[in-house]
Amino acid sequence: MNEVTTVALKCLIMIITVVITSVVIPFVRSKIGEDKWNKLQDLADYAVRFAEQKYTPEQWQEKKHYVYGYILRKADEYGMSLSEEDIDVLVEGVVNAVKH
């Protein structure tokens, strides 16, 4: 991969992060309520951090499966219904915070 492609890819990732942070997260938050959102963020944070310790980087599919399953089970316990997009937003926000 050449230097121009690497820089372009980094810019694209930064743009996606900005869009998720400024548009998608507030939309999902308003849809499910502030208290429930905060609970889900905490659960997603725990699940992502646990998966990072339990699985290797090569086991990314297992990590994703574990985290999604955990969040769905906990959301169900709280009487919440989440779409895959909702979970993506939660997980991506946590993963971004963990990496930075």
C-alpha distances in whole Angstrom, upper triangle without the diagonal:
4,7,8,6,7,10,11,10,13,15,15,16,19,20,21,22,25,26,26,28,30,31,31,32,35,36,36,38,40,41,41,43,42,44,43,39,40,41,38,35,37,37,33,33,35,33,29,30,32,30,27,30,31,28,25,21,21,24,22,25,28,27,27,30,32,31,32,35,36,36,38,40,41,41,43,46,46,46,43,41,38,35,32,30,33,31,28,29,31,28,25,27,28,25,23,27,26,22,24
4,6,5,6,9,10,11,13,15,16,17,19,20,21,23,25,26,27,29,31,32,32,33,36,37,37,39,42,42,43,45,44,46,44,41,41,42,40,37,39,39,35,34,37,35,32,33,35,32,30,32,34,31,28,24,24,27,26,28,31,30,30,33,35,34,35,38,39,38,40,43,43,43,46,48,48,49,45,44,40,37,34,32,35,34,30,30,32,30,27,29,30,26,25,28,28,24,24
4,5,5,6,9,10,11,12,14,15,17,19,20,21,23,25,26,27,29,30,31,32,34,36,36,38,40,41,42,43,42,44,43,39,40,41,39,36,38,38,34,33,36,35,31,32,34,32,29,32,34,31,28,25,25,28,26,29,32,30,30,33,35,34,35,38,39,38,40,43,43,43,46,48,47,48,45,43,40,37,34,32,34,33,30,30,31,29,26,27,28,25,23,26,26,22,22
4,5,5,6,9,10,11,12,14,15,17,18,20,21,23,24,26,27,28,29,30,33,34,35,36,39,39,41,42,41,43,42,39,39,41,38,35,38,38,35,34,36,35,32,33,35,33,31,34,35,33,30,26,27,30,27,29,33,31,30,34,36,34,35,38,39,38,40,43,43,42,45,47,47,47,44,42,39,36,33,31,33,33,29,29,31,29,26,27,29,26,23,26,27,23,23
4,5,5,6,9,10,10,12,14,15,16,18,20,21,23,24,26,27,27,28,31,32,32,34,37,37,38,40,39,41,40,36,37,39,36,33,35,36,32,32,34,33,29,31,33,31,28,31,33,30,27,23,24,26,24,26,29,28,27,30,32,31,31,35,36,35,37,40,40,39,42,45,44,45,41,39,36,33,30,28,30,30,26,26,28,26,23,25,26,23,22,25,25,22,22
4,5,5,6,9,10,11,12,14,15,17,19,20,21,23,24,26,26,27,30,31,31,33,35,36,37,38,37,39,38,35,35,36,34,31,33,33,30,29,31,30,27,28,30,28,25,28,30,27,25,21,22,24,22,24,27,26,25,29,30,29,30,33,34,33,35,38,38,38,41,43,42,43,40,38,34,32,29,27,29,28,24,25,26,24,21,22,24,21,19,22,22,18,19
4,5,5,6,9,10,11,12,14,15,17,19,20,21,23,24,25,26,28,30,30,32,34,35,36,38,36,39,38,34,34,36,34,31,33,34,30,29,32,31,27,28,31,29,27,30,32,29,27,23,24,27,24,27,30,28,27,30,32,30,31,34,35,34,36,39,39,38,41,43,42,43,40,38,35,33,30,27,29,29,25,24,26,25,21,22,24,21,18,21,22,19,18
4,5,5,6,9,10,11,12,14,15,17,18,20,21,22,23,24,27,28,29,30,33,33,35,36,35,38,37,33,34,36,33,30,33,33,30,29,32,31,28,29,32,30,27,31,32,30,28,24,25,27,24,26,29,28,26,30,31,30,30,33,34,33,35,38,38,37,40,42,41,42,38,37,33,31,28,25,27,27,23,23,25,24,20,22,24,21,19,22,23,20,19
4,5,5,6,9,10,11,12,14,15,17,18,20,21,21,22,25,26,26,28,31,31,32,34,33,35,34,30,31,33,30,27,30,30,26,26,29,28,24,26,28,26,24,27,29,26,24,20,21,23,20,22,25,24,22,26,28,26,26,30,31,30,31,34,35,34,37,39,38,39,35,34,30,28,25,23,25,24,20,20,22,21,17,19,21,18,16,19,20,17,17
4,5,5,6,9,10,11,12,14,15,16,18,20,20,21,24,25,26,27,30,30,31,33,31,34,33,29,29,31,28,26,28,28,25,24,27,26,23,24,27,25,23,26,28,26,24,20,22,23,21,23,26,23,22,26,27,25,26,30,30,29,31,34,34,33,36,38,37,38,35,33,30,28,25,23,24,24,20,19,21,20,16,17,19,16,14,16,17,14,14
4,5,5,6,9,10,11,12,14,15,16,18,19,20,22,24,25,26,28,29,31,32,31,33,32,29,29,31,29,26,29,30,26,25,29,28,25,26,29,27,25,29,31,28,27,23,25,26,23,25,28,26,24,28,30,27,27,31,32,30,32,35,35,34,37,39,38,38,35,33,30,28,25,23,24,24,20,19,22,21,17,18,20,18,15,18,19,17,16
4,5,5,6,9,10,11,12,14,15,16,17,18,21,22,22,24,26,27,29,30,29,32,31,27,28,30,27,25,27,28,24,24,28,27,23,25,28,26,24,28,30,27,26,22,24,25,21,23,26,24,22,26,27,25,25,29,29,28,29,33,32,31,34,37,35,36,32,31,27,25,22,20,21,21,18,17,20,19,15,16,19,17,14,18,19,17,17
4,5,5,6,9,10,11,12,14,15,15,16,19,20,21,22,25,25,27,28,27,29,28,24,25,27,24,22,24,25,21,21,24,23,20,21,24,23,21,24,26,24,23,19,21,22,19,20,23,21,19,23,24,22,22,26,26,25,26,30,29,28,31,34,33,33,30,29,25,23,20,18,19,19,15,14,17,15,12,13,15,13,11,14,16,13,13
4,5,5,6,9,10,10,12,14,15,15,18,19,20,21,24,25,26,27,26,28,27,24,24,26,24,21,24,25,21,21,24,24,21,22,25,24,22,26,28,26,25,22,24,25,21,23,26,23,22,25,26,23,24,28,28,26,28,31,30,29,32,34,33,34,30,29,26,24,22,19,20,20,17,15,17,16,13,13,15,14,11,13,15,13,12
4,5,5,6,9,10,11,12,13,14,16,18,19,20,22,23,25,26,25,28,27,24,24,27,24,22,25,26,23,23,26,26,23,24,28,26,25,28,30,28,28,24,26,27,23,25,27,25,23,26,27,25,24,28,29,26,28,31,31,29,32,34,33,33,30,28,25,23,21,18,19,20,16,15,17,17,14,14,17,16,13,16,18,16,16
4,5,5,6,9,10,10,10,12,15,15,16,18,20,21,22,24,23,26,25,21,22,24,22,19,22,23,20,20,23,23,20,22,25,23,22,26,28,26,25,22,24,24,20,21,24,22,19,22,24,21,21,25,25,23,24,28,27,26,29,31,30,30,27,25,21,20,18,14,16,16,13,11,14,14,10,11,14,14,11,14,17,15,15
4,5,5,6,8,10,10,11,13,15,15,16,19,20,21,22,21,23,23,19,20,22,19,17,20,21,17,17,21,20,18,19,23,22,20,24,26,24,24,21,23,23,20,21,23,21,19,22,23,20,20,24,24,21,23,27,26,24,28,30,28,29,25,24,21,20,18,15,15,15,12,10,12,12,9,8,12,11,8,11,14,12,12
4,6,5,6,8,10,10,12,14,15,16,18,20,21,22,21,23,23,19,20,23,21,18,21,23,20,19,23,23,21,22,26,25,24,27,29,28,28,25,27,27,24,25,27,24,22,25,26,23,23,26,26,24,25,29,28,26,29,31,29,30,26,26,22,21,20,16,17,18,15,12,14,15,12,11,14,14,11,13,16,15,14
4,5,5,6,7,9,11,11,13,15,16,17,19,20,20,23,22,18,20,22,20,18,21,23,20,20,24,23,21,24,27,25,25,28,30,29,29,26,28,27,24,24,27,24,22,24,26,23,22,25,26,23,24,28,27,25,28,30,28,28,25,23,20,19,18,14,14,16,13,11,14,15,12,11,15,15,13,15,18,18,17
4,6,6,5,6,9,10,10,12,14,15,16,18,17,20,19,15,17,19,16,14,18,19,16,17,20,20,18,20,23,22,22,25,27,26,26,23,25,25,21,22,24,21,18,21,22,19,18,22,22,19,20,24,23,21,24,26,24,25,21,20,17,16,15,11,11,12,10,7,10,11,8,8,12,12,11,13,16,16,16
4,6,6,6,8,10,11,11,14,15,16,17,16,18,18,14,15,18,16,13,17,18,16,16,20,20,18,20,23,23,22,25,27,27,27,25,27,27,23,24,26,22,20,23,24,20,20,23,23,20,22,25,23,21,25,27,24,25,22,21,18,18,17,14,13,14,12,9,10,12,10,8,11,13,10,11,15,15,14
4,6,7,7,9,11,11,13,15,17,17,16,19,19,16,17,20,18,16,19,21,19,19,23,23,22,24,27,26,26,29,31,30,31,28,31,30,26,27,29,26,24,26,27,23,23,26,26,22,24,27,26,23,27,28,26,27,23,23,20,19,19,15,15,17,15,11,13,16,13,11,15,16,14,15,18,19,18
4,6,6,6,9,10,11,13,15,16,16,19,18,15,17,20,18,17,20,22,19,20,24,24,22,25,28,27,27,30,32,31,32,29,31,30,26,27,29,26,23,25,26,23,22,25,25,22,23,26,25,22,25,27,25,25,21,20,18,17,17,13,13,15,14,11,13,15,14,12,16,18,16,17,20,21,20
4,6,5,6,9,10,11,13,14,14,17,16,13,15,18,15,14,18,19,16,18,21,21,20,22,25,24,24,28,29,28,29,27,28,27,24,24,25,23,20,22,23,20,18,21,22,18,19,22,21,19,22,24,22,22,18,17,14,13,13,9,9,11,10,7,10,13,11,10,14,16,14,16,19,20,20
4,5,5,6,9,10,11,12,11,14,13,10,12,14,12,11,15,16,14,15,18,18,17,20,23,22,23,26,27,27,28,26,28,27,23,24,25,22,19,21,22,18,17,20,20,16,18,21,19,17,20,22,20,20,17,16,13,13,14,10,9,11,10,6,8,11,10,8,12,14,13,14,17,18,18
4,6,5,6,9,10,10,10,13,13,10,12,15,14,13,16,18,16,18,21,21,21,23,26,26,26,29,31,30,32,30,32,31,27,27,28,26,23,25,25,21,20,23,22,19,20,23,21,18,21,23,20,21,17,17,15,15,16,13,11,14,14,10,11,15,14,12,15,17,16,17,20,21,21
4,5,5,6,9,10,11,14,14,11,14,16,15,14,18,19,18,19,23,22,22,25,27,27,27,31,32,31,33,31,32,31,27,27,28,26,23,24,25,22,20,23,22,19,19,22,21,18,20,23,20,19,16,15,13,13,15,11,10,13,13,10,12,15,15,14,17,19,18,19,22,24,23
4,5,5,6,8,10,12,11,8,12,13,11,12,15,16,14,17,20,19,19,22,24,24,25,28,29,28,30,28,30,28,25,24,25,23,20,21,22,18,16,19,19,15,15,18,17,14,17,19,16,16,12,12,10,10,12,9,7,10,11,8,9,13,13,12,15,17,17,18,21,22,23
4,5,6,6,6,9,8,6,9,11,10,10,14,15,14,16,19,19,19,22,24,24,25,28,29,29,31,30,32,30,27,26,27,24,22,23,23,19,18,20,19,15,16,19,17,14,17,18,15,16,13,13,12,13,15,12,9,12,13,10,10,14,14,12,15,18,18,17,20,22,22
4,6,5,7,10,10,9,12,14,13,14,17,18,18,20,22,23,23,25,27,28,29,32,33,33,35,33,35,33,30,30,30,28,25,26,26,23,21,23,22,19,19,21,19,16,19,20,17,17,14,14,13,15,17,15,12,15,16,13,14,17,18,16,18,21,21,21,24,26,26
4,6,9,11,10,9,13,14,13,14,18,18,17,20,22,22,23,26,27,27,29,31,32,32,34,33,34,32,29,28,29,27,24,24,25,21,19,21,21,17,17,19,18,14,16,18,15,14,11,11,10,12,14,13,10,13,15,13,13,17,18,17,19,22,22,22,25,27,27
4,7,8,6,6,10,11,10,12,15,15,15,18,20,20,21,23,25,25,27,29,30,30,33,32,33,31,28,27,27,25,22,23,23,19,17,19,18,14,14,16,14,11,13,15,12,11,8,9,9,11,14,13,10,12,15,13,12,16,17,16,18,21,22,22,24,26,27
4,6,6,6,9,10,11,12,14,15,16,18,20,21,22,24,26,26,28,30,31,32,34,33,35,33,30,30,30,27,25,25,25,21,20,21,20,16,17,18,16,13,15,16,12,13,10,12,12,15,17,16,13,15,17,15,14,18,19,17,18,22,22,22,24,27,27
4,6,5,6,9,10,10,12,14,15,16,19,20,21,22,24,25,27,29,30,31,33,32,35,33,30,30,30,27,25,26,25,21,20,22,20,17,18,19,16,14,17,17,14,15,13,15,15,17,19,18,14,16,18,15,13,17,18,16,17,20,21,19,22,25,24
4,5,5,6,9,10,11,13,14,15,17,19,20,21,23,24,26,28,29,30,33,32,35,32,30,30,29,26,25,25,24,20,20,21,19,16,17,18,14,12,15,15,11,13,12,15,15,18,20,19,15,16,19,16,14,17,19,17,17,21,22,20,22,25,25
4,5,5,6,9,10,11,12,14,15,16,18,20,21,22,24,26,27,28,30,30,32,30,27,27,26,23,22,22,21,18,17,18,16,12,13,14,11,9,12,12,8,10,8,11,11,15,17,16,12,13,16,14,12,15,18,16,16,19,21,20,21,24,25
4,5,5,6,9,10,10,12,14,15,16,18,20,21,22,24,25,26,28,28,30,28,25,25,25,22,20,21,20,16,16,17,15,12,13,15,12,10,14,14,11,13,10,12,11,14,15,14,10,11,13,11,9,12,14,12,13,16,17,16,18,21,22
4,5,5,6,9,10,11,12,14,15,17,18,20,21,23,24,26,28,27,30,28,25,26,25,22,21,22,20,17,17,18,16,13,15,16,13,12,15,15,12,15,13,15,14,17,18,17,13,13,15,13,10,13,15,12,12,16,17,15,17,20,20
4,5,5,6,9,10,11,12,14,16,17,18,20,22,22,24,27,27,29,27,24,24,23,20,19,20,18,15,15,16,13,10,13,13,10,9,12,12,9,12,11,14,13,16,17,17,14,13,16,14,11,13,16,14,13,17,18,17,18,21,22
4,5,5,6,8,10,10,12,14,15,16,18,20,21,22,24,24,26,24,21,21,20,18,16,17,15,12,12,13,11,7,10,11,8,7,11,11,10,12,10,11,10,13,14,14,10,9,12,11,8,10,13,12,11,14,16,15,16,19,20
4,5,5,6,9,10,10,12,14,15,16,18,20,21,23,22,25,23,20,21,20,17,16,17,16,12,13,15,12,10,13,14,11,11,15,15,13,16,13,15,13,15,15,14,11,10,12,10,6,8,11,9,8,11,13,11,13,16,17
4,5,5,6,9,10,11,12,14,15,17,18,20,22,22,25,23,21,22,20,17,17,18,16,12,14,15,12,10,13,14,11,12,15,15,13,16,15,17,15,18,18,18,14,13,15,13,10,11,13,11,9,12,14,12,13,16,17
4,5,5,6,9,10,11,12,14,16,16,18,21,21,23,21,19,19,18,15,14,15,12,9,11,11,8,7,10,10,8,9,12,12,12,14,13,15,14,16,16,16,13,11,13,13,9,10,13,12,10,13,15,14,14,17,19
4,5,5,6,8,10,10,12,14,15,16,18,18,21,18,16,16,15,12,11,13,11,7,9,11,8,6,10,11,10,10,14,14,14,16,14,15,13,14,13,14,11,9,10,10,6,6,10,9,7,9,12,12,11,14,16
4,6,5,6,8,10,11,13,14,15,18,17,20,18,16,18,17,13,13,15,13,9,12,14,11,10,14,15,13,14,17,17,17,19,18,19,16,18,17,17,14,12,13,12,9,8,10,9,6,8,11,9,9,12,14
4,6,5,6,9,10,11,12,14,17,17,20,18,16,18,16,13,13,14,12,9,12,13,10,10,14,14,12,14,17,16,16,19,18,19,18,19,18,19,17,14,15,15,12,10,13,13,9,11,14,12,11,14,16
4,6,5,6,9,10,10,12,15,15,18,15,13,14,12,9,10,11,8,5,9,10,7,8,11,12,11,13,15,15,16,19,17,18,16,17,16,17,15,12,13,14,11,9,12,13,10,10,14,13,12,15,17
4,5,5,6,9,10,10,13,13,15,13,11,13,12,8,9,11,9,6,9,11,10,10,13,15,14,15,18,19,19,21,20,20,17,18,16,16,15,12,12,13,10,7,10,10,7,7,11,11,9,11,14
4,5,5,6,9,10,12,13,16,14,13,15,14,10,12,14,11,9,13,14,12,13,17,17,16,18,21,21,21,24,22,23,21,22,20,20,19,15,15,16,13,11,12,12,9,9,12,11,8,11,13
4,5,5,6,9,11,13,16,13,13,14,12,9,11,13,9,9,13,13,11,12,16,16,15,18,20,20,21,23,22,23,21,22,20,21,20,16,17,18,15,13,15,16,12,12,15,14,12,14,17
4,5,5,6,9,10,12,10,9,11,8,5,8,10,7,7,11,12,10,12,15,16,16,18,20,21,22,24,23,23,20,21,18,20,19,15,15,17,15,12,14,15,12,11,15,15,12,14,17
4,6,6,7,8,11,10,9,12,10,7,10,12,11,10,14,15,14,15,18,19,19,21,23,24,25,27,25,25,23,23,20,21,21,17,16,18,16,12,14,15,12,10,13,13,10,11,14
4,6,8,10,13,11,12,14,12,10,13,15,12,12,16,17,15,17,20,20,20,23,25,25,26,29,27,28,25,26,23,24,24,20,20,21,19,16,17,18,15,13,16,16,12,14,17
4,7,10,12,10,11,13,10,8,12,13,10,11,15,15,14,17,19,19,19,22,24,24,25,28,27,27,25,25,23,24,24,20,20,22,20,16,18,20,17,15,18,19,15,16,20
4,7,8,6,8,10,7,6,10,11,10,11,14,15,15,17,19,20,21,23,25,25,27,29,28,27,25,25,22,23,23,20,19,21,19,16,17,19,17,14,18,19,15,16,19
4,5,5,7,10,9,8,12,14,13,14,17,18,18,20,22,23,24,26,28,29,30,32,30,30,27,27,23,25,25,21,20,22,21,17,18,20,18,15,18,19,16,15,19
4,5,6,9,10,9,11,14,14,14,17,19,19,20,23,24,25,26,28,30,31,32,30,29,26,25,22,23,24,20,18,20,20,16,16,18,16,13,15,17,14,13,17
4,6,8,9,9,12,13,14,16,18,19,20,22,23,25,26,28,29,31,32,34,31,30,27,26,22,24,25,21,20,22,22,18,18,21,19,16,18,20,18,16,20
4,6,5,6,9,10,11,12,14,16,17,19,20,21,23,24,26,27,29,30,28,27,25,24,20,22,23,19,18,21,20,16,17,20,18,15,18,20,18,17,21
4,5,5,6,9,10,11,12,14,15,17,18,20,21,22,24,26,27,28,26,25,22,21,17,18,19,16,14,17,17,13,14,17,15,12,15,17,15,15,18
4,5,5,6,9,10,11,12,14,15,16,18,20,21,22,24,26,27,25,23,20,19,15,17,18,15,14,17,17,14,15,18,17,14,17,20,18,18,21
4,5,5,6,9,10,10,12,14,15,16,18,20,21,23,24,26,24,23,20,19,16,18,19,16,15,18,17,14,16,19,17,15,19,20,18,19,22
4,5,5,6,9,10,11,12,14,15,17,18,20,21,23,24,22,22,19,18,15,17,17,14,13,16,14,11,13,15,13,12,15,17,14,15,19
4,5,5,6,8,10,11,12,14,15,16,18,20,21,22,20,19,16,15,12,13,14,10,10,13,12,9,11,14,13,11,14,16,15,16,19
4,6,5,6,8,10,11,12,14,15,16,18,20,21,19,18,15,15,12,14,15,11,12,15,14,12,14,17,15,14,18,20,18,19,23
4,6,5,6,9,10,11,12,14,15,17,19,20,19,18,16,16,14,16,16,12,13,16,14,12,14,17,15,14,18,19,17,19,22
4,5,5,6,9,10,11,12,14,15,17,18,16,16,13,14,12,14,13,9,10,13,10,8,11,13,11,11,15,16,14,16,19
4,5,5,6,9,10,10,12,14,15,16,14,13,10,11,8,11,10,7,9,11,10,8,12,14,13,13,16,18,17,19,22
4,6,5,6,9,10,11,12,14,15,14,13,11,12,11,14,13,10,12,15,13,12,15,17,16,16,20,21,20,22,25
4,5,5,6,9,10,11,13,14,13,13,12,14,13,15,14,10,13,15,12,11,15,16,14,15,19,19,18,21,23
4,5,5,6,8,10,11,12,10,11,9,11,11,12,10,7,11,12,9,9,13,14,13,14,17,18,17,20,22
4,6,5,6,9,10,10,9,8,7,9,9,12,10,8,12,13,12,12,15,17,16,17,20,21,21,23,26
4,6,5,6,9,10,10,10,10,13,13,16,14,12,15,17,14,15,18,19,18,20,23,23,22,25,28
4,5,5,6,9,9,10,11,14,14,16,14,12,15,16,13,14,18,18,16,19,22,21,21,24,26
4,5,5,6,5,7,7,11,12,14,11,10,14,14,12,14,17,17,16,19,21,21,22,25,26
4,5,5,5,7,9,12,14,16,14,13,17,17,15,17,20,21,20,22,25,25,25,28,30
4,5,8,10,12,15,17,19,16,15,19,20,17,18,22,22,21,23,26,26,26,29,31
4,6,9,11,15,17,18,15,15,19,18,16,18,21,21,20,23,25,25,25,28,30
4,7,10,13,16,18,15,15,19,19,17,19,23,22,22,25,27,27,27,30,32
4,6,10,13,14,11,12,15,15,14,16,19,19,19,22,24,24,25,28,29
4,7,10,12,9,10,14,14,14,16,19,19,20,22,24,24,25,28,29
4,7,8,6,7,10,11,11,13,15,16,17,19,20,21,23,25,26
4,5,5,7,9,10,11,12,14,16,17,18,20,22,23,24,26
4,5,5,6,9,10,10,12,14,15,16,18,20,21,22,24
4,5,5,6,9,10,10,12,14,15,16,18,20,21,22
4,5,5,6,9,10,11,13,14,16,17,19,20,22
4,5,5,6,8,10,11,12,14,15,16,18,20
4,5,5,6,8,10,10,12,14,15,16,18
4,6,5,6,9,10,11,12,14,15,17
4,6,5,6,9,10,11,12,14,16
4,5,5,6,8,10,10,12,14
4,5,5,6,8,10,10,12
4,6,5,6,9,10,11
4,5,5,6,9,10
4,5,5,6,9
4,5,5,6
4,6,5
4,6
4
